Amino acid sequence: MTGSGTVNWLKELSKSENKSRNIKRGKGLQFSSIDGWTDDKLPKLLIVWNFEKESTEQFPSQSKEGKFTKPRDISATVVSYEAFLITNQSQSVVPWESEIEHKDLVKMHWTEEWIDKLDKETRALNEKYKGRPIIFQTSFKNGKYLRLQYQVKNYSKLPKAPKEVMDVLSPRLDELLGVQFRLHKDHSANNGPVGWYDNEMGRWENIHGKDSGVLHINYGDGHWVPHPHFTEGRQDFWSGFAIDYLVSLEVPQFIDGGGHQTGMDHQLDFSTVQSKLSADITTVVTNPPYQDHSRPKNNTFNLPRLMKVLKKRLRRCR
């Protein structure tokens, strides 16, 4: 079920999760804990953001001899997005049917015996529900504890988001296309580098420690706007957190979930949906979608950006 029929998804849909991917890689996605995909967490809107990324090299691990770090985000450009609806009725998820509950499993330390047991069980479940796109990963270690996580090998096979939902969300989401993310960091207190985060700064941080830095966003006019309230710059794949942050700032239907609920980045609120173009344009004029969120606030009127937004809106109504 993708939103057709009698279901009013503008009323029933209240959860959203973002996933981001590098367009130079395949269509597989790694999901987090299976707790985020249980029946009580559905229905859920899943938005896959396609980025053009620049990444660091893989550096020698400082804690695991002979191992290397993951390549860390240097910068990202939003190229496109795709939206999907996951419901109980769509039967998209392979369920966990073991005699041990997941909440008890994740409290247990992993052993080779448990790894072997989980490998057999999850492979059997993936085969039993063959055809469902969201399947178990065969990776079960979370530090010293056990874990179960999902993956999808081809996200394009997921059920598409309903038209009535995307008619509301697409106008604002489209405005984020072409947005660029970068981090500016200052390690001068530790006699380190200062400036835009790049491969050499990543090499320095690998030895001396990471800093979140300040997220800067280029909205398409060539100006890098600082966002000092973004605090996820220490993450290897911080650009995924950046799109979560930006969506909650710029799209009124997305309410920041605070990162405290597994499997949900935003709550959805369609109660303030505006259906007329005239009302939508008034909102753009009186509350430009792209603002400087640093302190103090920059009130410079961006006419080129406004005209670009208005042209997009008018094209949709032809």
QUISUL-V698197 format. One record per run of one state. SS is the DSSP state (H for helix, E for strand, C for the rest). FROM is the first residue (numbers start at 1). TO is the last residue. If there is no record, write none. Layout:
SS:FROM:TO + SS:FROM:TO
This chain:
C:1:8 + H:9:12 + C:13:14 + E:15:22 + C:23:28 + E:29:33 + H:34:37 + C:38:38 + H:39:41 + C:42:43 + E:44:55 + C:56:59 + E:60:60 + C:61:67 + E:68:68 + C:69:72 + E:73:86 + C:87:92 + E:93:93 + C:94:101 + H:102:105 + C:106:108 + E:109:109 + C:110:111 + H:112:128 + C:129:133 + E:134:136 + C:137:140 + E:141:142 + C:143:144 + E:145:146 + C:147:148 + E:149:152 + C:153:154 + H:155:157 + C:158:159 + E:160:160 + C:161:162 + H:163:174 + C:175:179 + E:180:186 + C:187:187 + H:188:190 + C:191:193 + E:194:196 + C:197:198 + H:199:208 + C:209:213 + E:214:218 + C:219:223 + E:224:227 + C:228:237 + H:238:250 + C:251:253 + E:254:256 + C:257:265 + E:266:268 + C:269:276 + H:277:286 + C:287:302 + H:303:316 + C:317:318
